[in-house]
Amino acid sequence: MKKNEYYKNEEAILPSTGNVAKEKTETAFLDYTRSWGNLDVSAGVRYEHVNYSFQDKFSGDSDLRRTYDNLFPFVSLSYPIGRVQSQLSYSEKIHRPDYGDLSNNIVYINRFSYKGGNPKLQPEIIHSLRLDLSYQWVQLSLDYQRFNDVILNVADPYDKDPRIVFVTYRNEGQLDCLNASLSLSPKIGLWEPMAYIGLRKQWFDTPWMDGFKAMNKPMLMFNFNNAFSLPKGFVVRADFSYQTKGASQNYILNQTGEIDLSLRKSFLQDRLSFNLQWFDVGHLSRQNIDLYSGINTAYQRAKLDSESVRLTVRFKFNMGRNKYKGSGAGQDVINRL
Protein backbone atom coordinates (compact mmCIF):
# COMPACT_ATOMS: atom_id res chain seq x y z
CA MET A 1 0.00 0.00 0.00
CA LYS A 2 1.27 3.45 -0.90
CA LYS A 3 -0.04 6.91 -0.06
CA ASN A 4 1.25 10.25 -1.37
CA GLU A 5 0.50 13.65 0.19
CA TYR A 6 1.61 17.08 -0.93
CA TYR A 7 0.94 20.39 0.79
CA LYS A 8 2.32 23.80 -0.17
CA ASN A 9 1.66 26.79 2.08
CA GLU A 10 2.29 29.93 0.04
CA GLU A 11 1.93 32.20 3.09
CA ALA A 12 4.62 30.21 4.96
CA ILE A 13 2.45 30.06 8.09
CA LEU A 14 2.70 26.28 8.11
CA PRO A 15 5.57 24.14 6.80
CA SER A 16 5.20 22.67 3.31
CA THR A 17 5.27 18.88 3.12
CA GLY A 18 5.49 16.28 0.40
CA ASN A 19 5.51 12.80 1.88
CA VAL A 20 5.23 9.24 0.65
CA ALA A 21 4.17 6.42 3.02
CA LYS A 22 4.70 2.84 1.86
CA GLU A 23 3.74 -0.38 3.61
CA LYS A 24 4.16 -3.95 2.42
CA THR A 25 2.65 -6.77 4.48
CA GLU A 26 3.19 -10.52 4.25
CA THR A 27 1.15 -12.84 6.45
CA ALA A 28 0.77 -16.51 7.26
CA PHE A 29 -1.58 -18.25 9.68
CA LEU A 30 -2.12 -21.66 11.18
CA ASP A 31 -5.14 -22.88 13.13
CA TYR A 32 -6.19 -26.14 14.75
CA THR A 33 -9.63 -27.27 15.93
CA ARG A 34 -10.54 -30.35 17.94
CA SER A 35 -13.36 -31.63 20.15
CA TRP A 36 -13.15 -33.79 23.27
CA GLY A 37 -16.70 -34.71 24.19
CA ASN A 38 -18.54 -31.43 24.84
CA LEU A 39 -15.29 -29.43 24.90
CA ASP A 40 -14.41 -27.63 21.66
CA VAL A 41 -10.89 -26.25 21.35
CA SER A 42 -9.64 -23.89 18.69
CA ALA A 43 -6.11 -22.49 18.63
CA GLY A 44 -3.81 -20.85 16.13
CA VAL A 45 -1.22 -18.23 15.36
CA ARG A 46 -0.88 -15.47 12.77
CA TYR A 47 2.50 -14.20 11.57
CA GLU A 48 2.94 -10.72 10.07
CA HIS A 49 6.02 -9.30 8.36
CA VAL A 50 5.67 -5.58 7.58
CA ASN A 51 8.07 -3.19 5.86
CA TYR A 52 7.16 0.45 6.43
CA SER A 53 8.83 3.57 5.07
CA PHE A 54 8.02 7.27 5.30
CA GLN A 55 9.81 9.97 3.32
CA ASP A 56 9.32 13.73 3.11
CA LYS A 57 11.16 15.47 0.28
CA PHE A 58 11.09 18.78 2.18
CA SER A 59 12.59 17.38 5.40
CA GLY A 60 15.30 14.75 5.53
CA ASP A 61 14.76 14.37 9.29
CA SER A 62 11.37 12.77 8.63
CA ASP A 63 12.71 9.80 6.63
CA LEU A 64 11.85 6.58 8.47
CA ARG A 65 12.26 2.87 7.66
CA ARG A 66 10.94 0.13 9.92
CA THR A 67 10.47 -3.62 9.80
CA TYR A 68 7.99 -5.46 12.02
CA ASP A 69 7.86 -9.21 12.65
CA ASN A 70 5.00 -10.25 14.93
CA LEU A 71 3.29 -13.45 16.05
CA PHE A 72 -0.33 -13.19 17.20
CA PRO A 73 -1.65 -16.30 18.98
CA PHE A 74 -5.26 -17.10 19.84
CA VAL A 75 -7.01 -19.89 21.71
CA SER A 76 -10.70 -20.54 22.37
CA LEU A 77 -12.45 -23.08 24.65
CA SER A 78 -16.20 -23.75 24.35
CA TYR A 79 -18.11 -25.90 26.83
CA PRO A 80 -21.80 -26.17 27.83
CA ILE A 81 -22.49 -25.82 31.55
CA GLY A 82 -25.91 -27.35 31.84
CA ARG A 83 -28.07 -25.25 29.50
CA VAL A 84 -25.60 -22.37 29.53
CA GLN A 85 -23.21 -22.03 26.60
CA SER A 86 -19.78 -20.77 27.66
CA GLN A 87 -16.69 -19.69 25.77
CA LEU A 88 -13.32 -18.57 27.13
CA SER A 89 -10.84 -17.08 24.69
CA TYR A 90 -7.50 -15.30 24.55
CA SER A 91 -6.11 -13.35 21.62
CA GLU A 92 -3.30 -10.99 20.78
CA LYS A 93 -3.95 -8.39 18.09
CA ILE A 94 -2.35 -5.31 16.61
CA HIS A 95 -3.82 -1.91 15.83
CA ARG A 96 -1.77 -0.02 13.29
CA PRO A 97 -2.21 3.77 13.02
CA ASP A 98 -4.31 5.15 10.17
CA TYR A 99 -2.23 6.68 7.40
CA GLY A 100 -3.64 10.09 8.24
CA ASP A 101 -2.35 9.71 11.80
CA LEU A 102 1.15 9.03 10.40
CA SER A 103 1.17 12.08 8.12
CA ASN A 104 3.35 15.07 9.02
CA ASN A 105 0.96 17.50 7.30
CA ILE A 106 -0.15 20.26 9.67
CA VAL A 107 -3.72 21.54 9.51
CA TYR A 108 -4.58 25.10 10.57
CA ILE A 109 -7.58 25.01 12.95
CA ASN A 110 -7.35 28.58 14.21
CA ARG A 111 -4.57 30.97 15.27
CA PHE A 112 -4.31 29.18 18.63
CA SER A 113 -4.57 25.55 17.45
CA TYR A 114 -2.91 23.36 14.81
CA LYS A 115 -3.41 19.66 14.14
CA GLY A 116 -1.17 17.03 12.56
CA GLY A 117 -0.07 13.41 12.56
CA ASN A 118 3.07 11.73 13.86
CA PRO A 119 5.21 9.64 11.46
CA LYS A 120 7.00 8.08 14.45
CA LEU A 121 3.86 6.42 15.83
CA GLN A 122 4.22 2.75 16.68
CA PRO A 123 1.39 0.19 16.42
CA GLU A 124 -0.37 -0.72 19.66
CA ILE A 125 -0.54 -4.36 20.77
CA ILE A 126 -3.78 -5.57 22.37
CA HIS A 127 -4.01 -8.63 24.64
CA SER A 128 -7.59 -9.75 25.26
CA LEU A 129 -9.01 -12.33 27.68
CA ARG A 130 -12.74 -12.81 27.13
CA LEU A 131 -15.55 -14.86 28.71
CA ASP A 132 -18.96 -15.21 27.04
CA LEU A 133 -21.99 -16.87 28.64
CA SER A 134 -25.38 -17.28 26.97
CA TYR A 135 -28.68 -18.84 28.02
CA GLN A 136 -31.64 -18.55 25.68
CA TRP A 137 -32.13 -14.75 25.37
CA VAL A 138 -29.63 -13.75 28.10
CA GLN A 139 -26.00 -12.96 27.25
CA LEU A 140 -23.15 -11.98 29.57
CA SER A 141 -19.70 -10.90 28.39
CA LEU A 142 -16.51 -10.03 30.28
CA ASP A 143 -13.49 -8.78 28.38
CA TYR A 144 -10.18 -7.73 29.97
CA GLN A 145 -7.78 -5.94 27.62
CA ARG A 146 -4.22 -4.70 27.92
CA PHE A 147 -2.98 -2.10 25.42
CA ASN A 148 0.79 -1.77 25.05
CA ASP A 149 2.09 1.43 23.41
CA VAL A 150 -1.45 2.82 23.50
CA ILE A 151 -2.06 5.56 20.92
CA LEU A 152 -3.37 8.78 22.46
CA ASN A 153 -4.66 12.05 21.06
CA VAL A 154 -2.46 14.69 22.78
CA ALA A 155 -2.18 18.47 22.91
CA ASP A 156 1.41 19.78 23.01
CA PRO A 157 2.93 23.26 22.68
CA TYR A 158 3.82 23.91 19.04
CA ASP A 159 7.62 23.79 18.73
CA LYS A 160 7.84 27.05 16.72
CA ASP A 161 5.45 29.00 18.98
CA PRO A 162 4.61 27.57 22.44
CA ARG A 163 1.53 29.82 22.61
CA ILE A 164 -0.08 27.58 19.99
CA VAL A 165 -1.52 24.15 20.90
CA PHE A 166 -0.49 21.37 18.53
CA VAL A 167 -2.95 18.43 18.56
CA THR A 168 -1.30 15.18 17.46
CA TYR A 169 -0.84 11.50 18.39
CA ARG A 170 1.68 9.76 20.63
CA ASN A 171 2.33 6.33 22.14
CA GLU A 172 2.02 6.38 25.95
CA GLY A 173 2.84 3.17 27.77
CA GLN A 174 0.24 0.71 29.00
CA LEU A 175 -3.53 0.87 29.51
CA ASP A 176 -5.69 -1.85 31.11
CA CYS A 177 -9.43 -1.95 30.50
CA LEU A 178 -12.35 -4.10 31.66
CA ASN A 179 -15.52 -4.25 29.55
CA ALA A 180 -18.58 -6.03 30.95
CA SER A 181 -22.02 -6.26 29.41
CA LEU A 182 -25.38 -7.92 30.03
CA SER A 183 -28.05 -8.08 27.33
CA LEU A 184 -31.60 -9.40 27.44
CA SER A 185 -33.50 -9.99 24.20
CA PRO A 186 -36.77 -11.88 24.77
CA LYS A 187 -39.70 -11.97 22.36
CA ILE A 188 -43.08 -11.23 23.92
CA GLY A 189 -45.83 -11.55 21.33
CA LEU A 190 -45.50 -8.69 18.87
CA TRP A 191 -42.90 -6.96 21.08
CA GLU A 192 -39.16 -7.65 20.74
CA PRO A 193 -37.29 -5.67 23.41
CA MET A 194 -33.51 -5.61 23.82
CA ALA A 195 -32.10 -4.29 27.10
CA TYR A 196 -28.36 -3.73 27.40
CA ILE A 197 -26.16 -2.51 30.24
CA GLY A 198 -22.43 -2.12 29.79
CA LEU A 199 -19.56 -1.15 32.05
CA ARG A 200 -16.20 0.21 30.91
CA LYS A 201 -13.50 0.60 33.55
CA GLN A 202 -9.92 1.47 32.67
CA TRP A 203 -6.70 1.80 34.66
CA PHE A 204 -4.46 4.47 33.17
CA ASP A 205 -2.34 7.39 34.37
CA THR A 206 -1.87 10.07 31.74
CA PRO A 207 1.04 12.57 31.85
CA TRP A 208 -0.42 15.88 32.99
CA MET A 209 1.12 19.06 34.43
CA ASP A 210 4.13 18.06 36.53
CA GLY A 211 3.01 14.49 37.18
CA PHE A 212 0.25 12.09 36.22
CA LYS A 213 -3.54 12.20 36.37
CA ALA A 214 -5.46 9.00 37.12
CA MET A 215 -8.04 8.36 34.41
CA ASN A 216 -9.89 5.54 36.15
CA LYS A 217 -13.49 6.74 36.39
CA PRO A 218 -15.83 3.91 35.21
CA MET A 219 -18.45 4.52 32.55
CA LEU A 220 -21.91 2.94 32.32
CA MET A 221 -23.88 2.55 29.09
CA PHE A 222 -27.59 1.72 28.82
CA ASN A 223 -29.63 0.79 25.74
CA PHE A 224 -33.29 -0.11 25.62
CA ASN A 225 -34.43 -0.92 22.10
CA ASN A 226 -37.97 -1.91 21.19
CA ALA A 227 -39.40 -3.38 18.00
CA PHE A 228 -43.14 -3.91 17.50
CA SER A 229 -44.14 -6.14 14.56
CA LEU A 230 -47.67 -5.00 13.67
CA PRO A 231 -50.14 -6.44 11.16
CA LYS A 232 -49.89 -5.65 7.43
CA GLY A 233 -46.09 -5.43 7.43
CA PHE A 234 -45.68 -2.47 9.79
CA VAL A 235 -42.69 -2.39 12.19
CA VAL A 236 -42.38 0.36 14.82
CA ARG A 237 -39.10 0.93 16.64
CA ALA A 238 -38.32 3.05 19.71
CA ASP A 239 -34.68 3.03 20.84
CA PHE A 240 -33.26 4.74 23.93
CA SER A 241 -29.59 5.10 24.92
CA TYR A 242 -27.75 6.77 27.80
CA GLN A 243 -24.10 7.02 28.83
CA THR A 244 -22.77 8.22 32.19
CA LYS A 245 -19.69 10.33 32.74
CA GLY A 246 -16.46 8.33 32.63
CA ALA A 247 -12.86 8.01 31.42
CA SER A 248 -11.67 6.78 28.02
CA GLN A 249 -7.89 6.94 27.44
CA ASN A 250 -6.90 10.53 28.40
CA TYR A 251 -10.44 11.86 27.97
CA ILE A 252 -13.34 12.38 30.33
CA LEU A 253 -16.55 11.81 28.38
CA ASN A 254 -19.52 13.56 29.96
CA GLN A 255 -23.01 12.09 30.09
CA THR A 256 -25.18 11.98 26.99
CA GLY A 257 -28.30 10.27 25.68
CA GLU A 258 -30.42 9.79 22.60
CA ILE A 259 -33.91 8.71 21.48
CA ASP A 260 -34.55 7.32 17.98
CA LEU A 261 -37.94 6.40 16.46
CA SER A 262 -38.81 4.69 13.19
CA LEU A 263 -41.74 3.28 11.21
CA ARG A 264 -41.16 0.66 8.50
CA LYS A 265 -43.66 -0.76 5.99
CA SER A 266 -42.87 -3.53 3.52
CA PHE A 267 -44.65 -4.67 0.36
CA LEU A 268 -44.31 -7.43 -2.25
CA GLN A 269 -42.88 -9.99 0.18
CA ASP A 270 -40.31 -7.45 1.43
CA ARG A 271 -39.01 -6.57 -2.04
CA LEU A 272 -40.26 -3.00 -1.55
CA SER A 273 -39.95 -1.15 1.78
CA PHE A 274 -40.44 2.36 3.17
CA ASN A 275 -38.56 3.33 6.35
CA LEU A 276 -39.30 6.64 8.09
CA GLN A 277 -36.72 7.45 10.81
CA TRP A 278 -36.53 10.26 13.37
CA PHE A 279 -33.05 10.50 14.92
CA ASP A 280 -32.18 12.17 18.25
CA VAL A 281 -35.73 13.12 19.18
CA GLY A 282 -35.68 16.23 21.36
CA HIS A 283 -32.06 17.02 20.46
CA LEU A 284 -30.61 15.32 23.54
CA SER A 285 -27.25 14.18 22.17
CA ARG A 286 -24.15 15.99 23.45
CA GLN A 287 -20.42 15.73 22.79
CA ASN A 288 -18.85 17.16 25.94
CA ILE A 289 -15.23 16.05 26.28
CA ASP A 290 -12.34 17.00 28.61
CA LEU A 291 -8.83 16.21 27.32
CA TYR A 292 -5.85 16.03 29.72
CA SER A 293 -2.44 16.16 28.07
CA GLY A 294 0.92 17.53 29.19
CA ILE A 295 0.49 21.09 30.42
CA ASN A 296 -2.85 21.48 28.67
CA THR A 297 -6.46 20.80 29.53
CA ALA A 298 -8.86 21.12 26.60
CA TYR A 299 -12.64 21.32 26.93
CA GLN A 300 -15.09 20.67 24.12
CA ARG A 301 -18.79 21.43 24.53
CA ALA A 302 -20.88 20.56 21.49
CA LYS A 303 -24.62 20.29 21.04
CA LEU A 304 -24.65 18.32 17.82
CA ASP A 305 -26.98 19.10 14.94
CA SER A 306 -28.05 15.46 15.01
CA GLU A 307 -31.84 15.67 15.17
CA SER A 308 -33.06 14.69 11.71
CA VAL A 309 -35.77 12.87 9.78
CA ARG A 310 -34.96 10.41 6.99
CA LEU A 311 -37.17 8.51 4.55
CA THR A 312 -35.58 5.49 2.85
CA VAL A 313 -37.26 3.73 -0.06
CA ARG A 314 -35.70 0.41 -1.04
CA PHE A 315 -36.52 -2.03 -3.81
CA LYS A 316 -34.68 -5.35 -4.11
CA PHE A 317 -34.23 -6.29 -7.76
CA ASN A 318 -32.30 -9.49 -7.11
CA MET A 319 -33.41 -11.60 -4.15
CA GLY A 320 -30.78 -14.31 -4.80
CA ARG A 321 -28.21 -15.07 -2.15
CA ASN A 322 -24.61 -14.04 -2.42
CA LYS A 323 -22.59 -17.25 -2.56
CA TYR A 324 -19.30 -15.59 -1.62
CA LYS A 325 -18.61 -16.14 2.08
CA GLY A 326 -15.05 -14.80 2.38
CA SER A 327 -13.71 -11.37 3.21
CA GLY A 328 -11.02 -9.19 1.70
CA ALA A 329 -7.68 -9.71 3.40
CA GLY A 330 -6.69 -6.11 2.65
CA GLN A 331 -9.81 -4.47 4.09
CA ASP A 332 -8.01 -3.32 7.25
CA VAL A 333 -5.40 -1.53 5.14
CA ILE A 334 -8.11 0.11 3.03
CA ASN A 335 -9.92 1.29 6.18
CA ARG A 336 -6.68 2.87 7.46
CA LEU A 337 -6.59 5.06 4.35
Secondary structure as GFF3:
##gff-version 3
##sequence-region A 1 337
A	DSSP	beta_strand	2	7	.	.	.	ID=ss1
A	DSSP	beta_strand	17	36	.	.	.	ID=ss2
A	DSSP	beta_strand	39	56	.	.	.	ID=ss3
A	DSSP	beta_strand	59	81	.	.	.	ID=ss4
A	DSSP	beta_strand	84	95	.	.	.	ID=ss5
A	DSSP	alpha_helix	99	102	.	.	.	ID=ss6
A	DSSP	beta_strand	106	110	.	.	.	ID=ss7
A	DSSP	beta_strand	113	116	.	.	.	ID=ss8
A	DSSP	beta_strand	124	135	.	.	.	ID=ss9
A	DSSP	beta_strand	138	148	.	.	.	ID=ss10
A	DSSP	beta_strand	151	158	.	.	.	ID=ss11
A	DSSP	beta_strand	161	171	.	.	.	ID=ss12
A	DSSP	beta_strand	174	184	.	.	.	ID=ss13
A	DSSP	beta_strand	191	203	.	.	.	ID=ss14
A	DSSP	beta_strand	205	208	.	.	.	ID=ss15
A	DSSP	beta_strand	211	214	.	.	.	ID=ss16
A	DSSP	beta_strand	219	229	.	.	.	ID=ss17
A	DSSP	three_ten_helix	231	233	.	.	.	ID=ss18
A	DSSP	beta_strand	234	243	.	.	.	ID=ss19
A	DSSP	beta_strand	246	248	.	.	.	ID=ss20
A	DSSP	beta_strand	251	253	.	.	.	ID=ss21
A	DSSP	beta_strand	256	267	.	.	.	ID=ss22
A	DSSP	beta_strand	272	279	.	.	.	ID=ss23
A	DSSP	beta_strand	287	293	.	.	.	ID=ss24
A	DSSP	beta_strand	296	302	.	.	.	ID=ss25
A	DSSP	beta_strand	308	315	.	.	.	ID=ss26
A	DSSP	alpha_helix	331	336	.	.	.	ID=ss27
###
